[in-house]
Amino acid sequence: MKPILYTFRRCPYAMRARLAIAASGVHVELREVLLRDKAPELLEASAKATVPVVVHGDVIIEESYDIMLWALKQNDPDGWLERHNKTLIEACDGAFKSALDKYKYGDRREGSDAIEQRSIASEYLANLNEILATQPYLSGDKVGMTDMSIATFVRQFANVDRAWFDAEPWPNLIRWLEEFLSSDAFAAIMTKYPKWQAGDPITLFPEAP
């Protein structure tokens, strides 16, 4: 049996997992989840019950970064793992994502100042812009693990207020994000799938040519 991937189309964590799986060419059985109505099979497999989750026999992988590594260690034809800045990725997943959530959902969090959190997150983005002033990608001369681990979260941040984002002095970051959003790699992971339930036909991902 192929590994099972529980995913949600718009989740940035699930997006980056799908990016790595697609790049690796490792085929999985894709199961689209509705976050407000999670499949009991997901709840049984993972106590966290958040996406993405890979189930491969007795192996359960519950973190998107670990899923990326799992896929690329099996096959990495584009050499993503060779271009891998773990410190930059950890900063994205830590302080930046925390500020991003408070910015995006500030009105739901008592005591959270969304504009203050936007300013905190912007410090990380300004650093990315500086890096991209000297090289085309966060990973160097070619796209790599660093870019694909971070891009979906920058997309999420930009979409909160795209007009504000585009007006910031981040020309290199904006160029990098636009290249990602217009890429075949991004298009390939954003296919819409219906909610999965037991008994449905298997959906193979990446799709067979």
GIHUHU-V607135 format. One record per backbone hydrogen bond with DSSP energy under -1.0 kcal/mol. CO is the residue of the C=O (numbers start at 0). NH is the residue of the N-H. Records with the same first field share a line. If there is no record, write none. Layout:
CO = NH  NH
This chain:
2 = 28
3 = 54
4 = 30
5 = 52
6 = 32
7 = 10
10 = 14
11 = 15
12 = 16
13 = 17
14 = 18
15 = 19
16 = 20
17 = 21
18 = 22
19 = 23
20 = 24
27 = 204
28 = 4
30 = 6
31 = 195
33 = 36
38 = 42
39 = 43
40 = 44
41 = 45
52 = 5
53 = 60
54 = 3
55 = 58
58 = 55
60 = 53
62 = 66
63 = 67
64 = 68
65 = 69
66 = 70
67 = 71
68 = 72
70 = 74
75 = 78
79 = 82  144
82 = 145
84 = 88
85 = 89
86 = 90
87 = 91
88 = 92
89 = 93
90 = 95
91 = 96
93 = 97
94 = 98
95 = 99
96 = 100
97 = 101
98 = 102
99 = 103
100 = 104
104 = 107
105 = 108
108 = 111
112 = 116
113 = 117
114 = 118
115 = 119
116 = 120
117 = 121
120 = 124
121 = 125
122 = 126
123 = 127
124 = 128
125 = 129
126 = 130
127 = 131
130 = 133
136 = 139
139 = 136
143 = 147
144 = 148
145 = 149
146 = 150
149 = 152  153
150 = 154
151 = 155
152 = 156
153 = 157
154 = 158
156 = 159
160 = 164
161 = 165
164 = 167
167 = 169
169 = 173
170 = 174
171 = 175
172 = 176
173 = 177
174 = 178
175 = 179
176 = 180
177 = 181
179 = 182
182 = 186
183 = 187
185 = 188
186 = 189
196 = 199
202 = 29
204 = 27
